[in-house]
Amino acid sequence: MPGDSLVVGKTHRYGHLSCLSLGRVLVSVDDEIVEGLAPWTYFCPAGVKRVLYALEDSVWTTFHGTQETDITILERDLVY
């Protein structure tokens, strides 16, 4: 994510890990705004929509346990 970017995530059906491997972000967590500074790993519970603001160029990765590789099927199975 380029710095000064606002990103609205999808609402996931299952809990998953997310990792900020580069940069600094503000992220909505439990009705609060939390600053994340890389390296930072975070567990995101199911049913929660995250909003991130990249304070600087950042890399945010979401991990889902699956063997599926078809993005259409992944979207159907993992998000609302």
Backbone bond lengths (Angstrom), bond angles and torsions (degrees), N, CA, C in turn:
res aa  C-N    CA-C-N  psi(-1)  N-CA   C-N-CA  omega(-1)  CA-C   N-CA-C  phi
1 M - - - 1.443 - - 1.528 107.20 -
2 P 1.299 117.13 127.19 1.461 118.66 175.06 1.532 110.17 -65.25
3 G 1.309 116.45 149.54 1.450 119.80 175.02 1.518 110.51 -55.74
4 D 1.326 116.90 151.05 1.461 124.08 -178.85 1.525 111.70 66.39
5 S 1.358 116.64 33.83 1.465 122.32 177.27 1.518 110.40 -111.13
6 L 1.314 116.81 142.53 1.450 122.99 173.68 1.527 107.65 -108.42
7 V 1.335 116.71 127.91 1.462 121.71 -177.54 1.525 108.50 -125.65
8 V 1.321 116.53 127.58 1.461 121.83 175.31 1.525 106.76 -105.91
9 G 1.331 116.26 117.45 1.458 120.92 -178.27 1.521 111.79 -78.91
10 K 1.284 114.82 176.85 1.462 121.80 176.63 1.521 109.22 -92.40
11 T 1.317 116.31 159.31 1.460 121.42 175.76 1.523 107.44 -87.51
12 H 1.327 116.23 115.88 1.465 121.39 -175.50 1.528 111.61 -90.93
13 R 1.316 115.20 144.37 1.469 121.32 179.72 1.525 113.12 -74.59
14 Y 1.331 117.42 -22.97 1.467 122.13 -174.59 1.526 109.79 -130.04
15 G 1.316 116.44 151.11 1.446 120.36 173.24 1.523 109.98 -63.72
16 H 1.330 116.33 150.95 1.459 120.53 -177.43 1.524 110.02 -158.30
17 L 1.305 115.91 165.34 1.458 121.44 175.19 1.517 110.16 -92.19
18 S 1.311 115.18 145.36 1.455 122.23 170.53 1.520 107.25 -128.91
19 C 1.316 115.35 149.57 1.457 120.44 -176.63 1.525 109.49 -135.76
20 L 1.307 115.54 128.55 1.458 121.09 170.61 1.523 105.87 -96.87
21 S 1.321 116.60 106.36 1.461 120.31 -175.02 1.525 113.29 -98.03
22 L 1.329 116.74 -11.57 1.458 121.14 178.36 1.512 108.28 -151.67
23 G 1.323 117.19 134.57 1.454 120.98 170.44 1.507 115.87 99.35
24 R 1.343 112.48 -160.56 1.465 121.51 -175.53 1.521 107.79 -146.48
25 V 1.341 116.30 131.87 1.463 121.57 -177.40 1.518 110.63 -135.49
26 L 1.309 114.94 161.31 1.455 122.50 163.81 1.509 105.94 -107.46
27 V 1.331 117.39 134.70 1.460 120.53 -176.78 1.524 109.32 -137.97
28 S 1.329 116.34 141.68 1.460 120.63 176.58 1.527 108.61 -76.51
29 V 1.334 115.76 125.06 1.461 122.40 179.29 1.522 107.66 -138.96
30 D 1.338 116.39 115.27 1.468 121.07 177.02 1.524 112.80 50.24
31 D 1.318 116.91 53.22 1.469 123.64 178.30 1.519 113.79 62.91
32 E 1.318 117.05 20.81 1.455 122.31 175.18 1.523 108.64 -128.20
33 I 1.307 116.04 161.70 1.458 121.60 172.43 1.525 106.61 -105.19
34 V 1.341 115.32 121.66 1.459 122.18 -177.06 1.513 108.79 -115.78
35 E 1.335 116.81 139.26 1.454 120.10 174.95 1.516 109.33 -89.28
36 G 1.320 116.44 126.67 1.457 122.14 175.68 1.508 109.52 -107.94
37 L 1.325 115.86 132.92 1.454 122.08 179.30 1.518 107.84 -123.64
38 A 1.324 116.97 126.06 1.469 120.72 -178.32 1.531 110.17 -64.90
39 P 1.320 115.74 144.43 1.461 129.21 -3.57 1.527 110.61 -81.18
40 W 1.330 116.09 136.84 1.464 121.76 -177.70 1.520 108.61 -147.66
41 T 1.317 116.86 126.20 1.463 122.05 176.50 1.511 107.95 -115.00
42 Y 1.333 115.25 137.91 1.458 120.76 -172.49 1.519 109.91 -138.27
43 F 1.338 117.96 136.84 1.462 121.89 173.65 1.517 108.53 -90.41
44 C 1.333 116.18 122.81 1.463 122.37 178.32 1.527 108.53 -102.15
45 P 1.322 117.99 119.00 1.462 119.01 179.03 1.521 111.86 -71.50
46 A 1.318 116.04 161.72 1.462 121.94 178.31 1.525 110.54 -63.91
47 G 1.333 115.54 150.37 1.450 121.65 172.26 1.513 115.98 77.90
48 V 1.321 118.45 13.56 1.460 121.69 -177.12 1.523 109.70 -114.58
49 K 1.326 116.47 133.27 1.466 121.85 175.10 1.525 107.25 -98.32
50 R 1.320 115.94 128.47 1.463 121.97 179.34 1.521 109.96 -102.65
51 V 1.323 114.48 145.63 1.455 121.87 171.43 1.526 106.20 -121.73
52 L 1.337 115.77 127.79 1.453 121.44 -179.74 1.515 110.14 -119.19
53 Y 1.315 115.23 143.14 1.455 121.16 171.16 1.519 107.19 -122.34
54 A 1.322 117.38 119.02 1.459 121.63 -179.35 1.526 109.10 -81.45
55 L 1.320 116.12 113.97 1.458 121.25 177.54 1.534 111.03 -74.70
56 E 1.336 115.23 -25.03 1.467 122.15 175.74 1.515 107.35 -150.45
57 D 1.321 118.00 171.53 1.466 120.13 178.33 1.519 108.73 -51.37
58 S 1.346 116.69 130.03 1.458 121.36 -172.02 1.515 111.27 -142.46
59 V 1.332 115.40 155.15 1.463 121.90 174.38 1.522 107.54 -123.00
60 W 1.335 117.07 117.75 1.465 125.02 -179.23 1.521 106.86 -119.57
61 T 1.323 117.15 124.20 1.458 121.64 -178.72 1.514 109.32 -122.06
62 T 1.327 116.03 134.87 1.457 122.38 176.12 1.522 108.31 -107.74
63 F 1.340 116.59 134.09 1.459 121.79 -177.51 1.524 110.50 -111.85
64 H 1.332 116.16 129.71 1.456 122.57 175.60 1.523 108.10 -125.84
65 G 1.317 117.18 134.93 1.457 121.19 176.88 1.520 110.58 -79.85
66 T 1.322 117.05 107.83 1.461 121.85 179.67 1.521 109.50 -160.91
67 Q 1.310 115.28 157.35 1.463 121.11 172.39 1.529 110.68 -101.09
68 E 1.337 116.77 -7.18 1.461 122.17 -176.46 1.530 110.69 -69.46
69 T 1.326 117.01 142.72 1.462 121.65 177.18 1.521 113.28 -121.71
70 D 1.320 117.61 -8.25 1.465 121.75 179.90 1.527 108.84 -82.99
71 I 1.340 116.98 116.01 1.460 121.29 -174.97 1.526 112.31 -60.89
72 T 1.318 118.29 -34.13 1.465 121.22 178.60 1.528 110.55 -63.31
73 I 1.302 116.50 -44.63 1.466 120.96 178.72 1.527 110.40 -68.65
74 L 1.327 117.31 -40.87 1.469 120.74 177.86 1.524 110.87 -59.59
75 E 1.318 117.07 -47.07 1.472 120.72 179.35 1.525 110.39 -59.59
76 R 1.323 117.10 -43.11 1.462 121.52 -179.44 1.524 110.68 -63.66
77 D 1.331 117.08 -42.33 1.471 121.54 -174.05 1.523 113.91 -82.13
78 L 1.322 118.62 -29.35 1.461 120.65 -169.72 1.519 115.70 -103.74
79 V 1.330 118.87 -23.01 1.463 119.16 -176.04 1.525 111.09 -127.41
80 Y 1.322 114.56 158.78 1.464 121.18 176.47 1.501 109.80 -78.56
